[in-house]
Amino acid sequence: MTFRAGDNNKTALVVIRCTPDEKAKAEALANEAGLSLSAFFRKRALGAPVHSKADAAMINELRKMGGLVKHIHNQTDGVNSKETAAVLVELTAAIKRIVEI
């Protein structure tokens, strides 16, 4: 493997010690987020958000629901605009709660 300048090579090594239980929990969390253990620790140490794959899937589903509600609104010429607006507000709030976790 060759390294080129400017590729943001990760060549510095950090060794940490933890209990087997801590390692197992960290591996489970990294796996849930779809990250390697190294990427998981880097993100957590540098304050970047770490979201599980389930969170991303949930956000996608909520967005799809929003699109369907918008479609219903457009197809009915806004007959139930108060109701569809309320649903869209709730979907948006749910997405924001997931992102903030």
N, C-alpha and C positions, 0 to 999 in steps of 0.2 A: 504494500500500500504506500503510495506516495502522497506527501502533503504539499500543498501549494500555499504560498503566502496569501493572506487575505481570505482564506476559506473558513476562518473562525474555528480553527482546529481545537479540539478539546484534548489537550495533551497533559494538563496538570492533573495530578492524582491526589485525591483526598481520601483518607482512610478514617472511618469512624467505627467505634465499637458500640454494640448494643446487645441486649439480651436476645435469645432466640425468639421469644414472644414478640418483642419489638420489631425484629426483622420480619417475622411472619405477618404482622399487622401492616408494616410498611409495604411489603410485597403485595398483600391483598389490595391495599389502597391504590398502589401503582397499577396493578392489573385492572382494577375497576375503572381507572381513568384511561386505560389503554396506553400506559407509558412504561418505559423501562424503569428499573429502580433508580438508576442514575438520573434520568430525566425527571422523575418524580421528586427526588431530593433537591435537584437544582431549582426546579420551579418553586418548591416550598421554601427553600433557603433564600431565594431571591425575591420572595413575596409575590410571585406570579400566581394567578388563580389556577386551581386544579379542579376540574370538573369530571365527574364520572361519565362513562359512555351512556349510562342510563339517563343522566341529566340532558345530554345532547339529544338523545332520542326523544325524550319528553318535550323538549323545546320544539323540535321539528314537528311533532304531532300537534302541539298547541298552535303552531303557525299554520299547519294545514287546516285545523278547525277554524281559525280566523279567516282563512281564504274561503272556506265553505260558507261561513256566515256572511261574508261580504258578497259572495255569489248569490245567496238567498236574498240579501238586501237589494241587489241590483235586479234580480229576476222579478221581484215583487214591486218594483218601482218605489221602494222605501215605505211600503204600507206599515210595516212594523219597525220603523226606524228607531224608536226609543228602545225597544227590546234588543234589536241587533246591536245598537250602540252600547248598551249595557253589557252584552255578552263580550263584545270586543274589548271593552275596558277591563273586564274580569280576566280575559285571556292575556292581555298585556300585563296586568298585575301579576298573574301567575308566572309568566315568563321572567319578569323582573325578580320575583322571589327566588326562583331557581338560580338565576345568574348570580345573585348576591350571596348565595350559600358558600 
